[in-house]
Amino acid sequence: MATRARIQDVAAVDRQWIERFSDAMWMEHGLSRNTLSSYQNDLAGLALWLNRQNKHLDSVQRADILSYLASIVKLGNKPRSTARLLSSLRRFYQYLIGQSIIEHDPVAEIETPKLGRPLPKTLTEEEVERLLNAPDPEILEGLRDRVMLEVLYATGLRVSELVSLSVDQVNRRQGLVRVTGKGNKERLVPLGEESLAWLDQYLESCRQDLVRHGHTDALFPTRRGAAMTRQAFWYLLKRYARLAGIEKPMSPHTLRHAFATHLLNHGADLRVVQMLLGHSDLSTTQIYTHIARERLKTLHEQHHPRG
């Protein structure tokens, strides 16, 4: 049911509070239409449930909130959805307190469900090899695409960093690429022998033909002579994944995840991986240690006689 229709079904007193709260959030915090719609939908769901108990949003107790949460969890609400709902309710009841409508927040002492951080999807080393071999290097775009995949896997760049690379960011003599990441922070990332060999071949025999009809310093231009977009590269990646027979969900970030995971699987130091990825916080990189541990557990189960 659409949010607007759902709000119309709640009692007039609750509808009034939802509308006043939404107006305040828009005026004071400039929240987006989608965020406001989510808040409204969450509050309307609670209001409809309360109506059956002859209660309203401005008169609930902690026990009412707990009962409502139990009812939606029983219907299959996931922890992440429940956590988002609690966030909406907290903001609403803090608003009511600020308006001196209620004195005590019924959500204040309710704990948010613990969310396990989802592990990023990655590829095996064999799948990466199949993906890298999918483009045809005998044609201009095929060689360019092979080099893009090689560079992405060799460096772990974000796709935005890859497509924005210019020729002068590559130091072929030293085998390094100078990357401008988030917050305009620069880092130097090694290319590796295989990636550098493909890049040398591409720059010496292919790139100039691609920019013949345009003027760009982009390292990986299109035939129109303009820099490739993130969306265009995503389309290419998905096409090559199909050619390689890879059925896993694919995104440009998948190769970044594979880069980090495979480094750790082969004994790389976590802080080195952090520097290469351009993470400002080590905790962001630590998620890859979980993937590596899962890989070790799988290998143990497969090959140990008592696994």
N, C-alpha and C positions, 0 to 999 in steps of 0.2 A: 504494500500500500504506500502511495506517495506520502511524503512528509506532510504536505499541506492538508490532504484529505484526512490523515491520521489525527492531526491536531484538531480538526473540526469535530472529531468524534469524542473528544475529552470534555469533561464538565467545564462550564463557562469560567469558573474561578481558576481552574488549572490552565485553561487556554490563555487567560489574561496574564498569568504569571510567566508562561512560556514566551508570550509575545513581548512582555516588558523586559524579560531577561535577554532575549535576542536583540532587541533594540539597544539595550545598554552595552552588550558585547560588541555590537557593530559600531556604535558611537564612540565608546571609550577605548576599544582595542583594535578596531578596524579588522575584525576577523573575516575570513573569506566566506563566500556564500556556501561553499561545501561544508566548512567547519560549522557554521551556524545551522545548516540543515541537519548535520549529525547530532548536534546538541538538542535540537528540537525533536528529532526522532527518538532520541534516548529518553527525553523527559516525557514525551507523549506515551511511550511504552509503559513507563512507570505510572503515569497518571491513569491510563486505562486499567491497569491492574489494581490501583488503589480505589478506583471508582467502584469496583466489585466488592470492596471492603467498606464502602461508604466513607472513604477518607480522601484527603486532597494533598497536593504536593507541599503545602505550607503547614501541614499538621502531622507529618510522619515522625515516627520514632526509629531508632536504630534497628529494632526488631523487625519493623516493616521492611526496611531496606534489605535486611538479611533474608527475609522470607521471599522477597521478590527475586533476589539474586539466586536463591536456591531453586526457584521455579524456572528461571530461564536456563540455568545450568542443566536442570533435569531435561529440558527440551533440546539440549545439545549445544548451548552457547559455549564457545571456546574461551580459554583463559585470556587470550589477547582481546577478544571482544568484550569480555567482562571487565578487563582492566580499562579499556577505553570508556565503557559505560560509567564506571566509578569516577573517572576523570571528569566526565560531563556533570555527574551529580555533585561532585565536590565543588566545581565552579559555580553551579547553580545555588547550592546552599550557602556558599560564602557570599554570594550576591544577596540572598535573603537576609543573612546576618548583617551585611552592610546597610541594608534598607531598614534594619530594626524590626523585621517581620518575625524572625525567630531569634531565640537566644542561644540555642545549642545546635551544633552541626550534627545531624544524624549519621553522617558518613565518616566523621573525623576519625573514629577508632576502628574502622573497617579496613583490614589489610588488603592491599592490591595483590591479586594472584601473581605468584612468581612465574616469570616467563623465561623459558629456556631459549637462549639465543640461537636462532636457526643457523645451521651450518651452511655455508655457501656451497652451491653446486659446483663440482669440479670435474675434471676429466682424468682418466688414467693416462700414463705416458704413451701407451699404445694408441689410444684414441687421439692424442695430440699429434702423433706421427701421421695418422691417417688424415687428420684435418689439414696439416701442413702440406701434405702431398696432393690435396684435392685440386688446387688451381693448376691450370696448364701454363707452365712457364715459357712455352713457345710463342705465346701471343702477348701483346703489350700489357693488356689489363691483367692477364693471368700472372705474368712475372711480377707486376706491381702488387697484386693481391698476395702472392706467395711471400713477398718481402714484408708486407704489412703484418701478416700472420707470424712470420719468423721474428720480427722485431717485437711484436706484442708479447709473444711467449718468452723471448729472451730477456725482456726488460720488465715485464709486469706493469707496463704503463696503463693508465686509465685511457679509455677510448678517446676522450676529449683531448688528452695529451698527445696521443698518437696522431690524430688527424690534424692537429694544429702544429705539428713539427715543421720547421723550415729547414732548408738544406744547410744553412750555416749553424744549426744546432748539433750537427753531427761532426765529430772529430774522427775521421776514418783512420788517421795515423795512430791515434791513441786507442781507438776502438771504444769511444765513449759517446753518449748522447746527453746533451744538456737539456733538462726538462724543467719547464715552469709549471708547477703543480698548484694545488689549492693555496689560497692566500698569497699568490705570486711568489711562493718559495721555490728557489731553484735547487736542483740536485743533479749530480752526475751519476749516470747508470751505465755500466759496461754492457756492450752489445754481445760479446761472445763470438768465437771464431765462425761458427756456422752462419749466424745472423749477419755478421759483417761481410762474409763472402758473398752472400746473396745480395746484400745492399750494394757492394762494389759492382757486381754484375748489372744490377738495375740502374745505377747512376751512370755507368759507362755506356750502356747500350739501349736504354729504354725511356728514361724519364724525359729526355729532351723531345722525343717524338710525341709524348703526351701533352706537353705544354706548347706545341707548335702553334696552336690557334688561340693562345691566351698568354697572359703575363702573370706569373705567380712564383713566389719563392717557396710554395708548399712542397714538402718532400714527397707527398703522395697525391698528385693532382689527378683529376678526371680527364677524359679526352677533350673536354671543353676548356681545359687549361685553368680550371679553378680548383681550389682545395676541396677535398672530399668532406662530406658531412658525416656526423655521427650516425644519422639514420641510414645513409647509403651504405656505410660500412657494416652496420648491423644486418642489413638485407644481404650483403655479400657473405657475411659470416654464416648466416642461417642457410644460405644456398650451398655453401661448401660443406657444412655439417651434413646436409642431406646427401650430397655426393659421397661423403666419407662414411655414410651409413651410421651416423651418430644420432640416436633417437632421444638423447637427453635434452631437456630445455637448454637453449643456448642464448647467450648474450655476450657482448664484448668483454664483460667482467669475468666471464667463465675462464678465459685464458689467463687473466690476472690471478684468479684463484688458483689455477693449475700451476702457474709460475711459483707462487708462494708455497703451496703445498709440496710440490716436488723438490724445491730447495730444502725444506725442512725434513722431508723424507730421506734426503741424501746427507743430512747432518749439518746443514747450515745453521749458524747462530741466529737466534730470534731477533736480536738487535740489528744484525746486518740486513735481515729481511725487512725489518721496519724502515731502515734507511732507504733501501731500494724501492720500497712501495711508496715512500713519501708520507708515511703515517706520522702525525705529530705525537700521538699517544701510543705507548707500547701495548696497552690493553686492546686496541683495535687490531693489532697484529696477532695477539695471542689466540684469537679464534682459530687460526690455522694450526696451532698445536693440537687442538681437539681433533681436527681432521686427520692429522698425522697419527694421533693415538688410535683413532678408529681404524685407520689403515693397518697399523701394527696389530691390533686385535684381530682383524680379519685374517691377516697372514698367519697369525698364531693359530687361529681356529682351523685354518686350511691345512697347515703343514706340521703342527706339533702332534705327536702320537696321542697326547692326552688333551688335545684342544677341544 
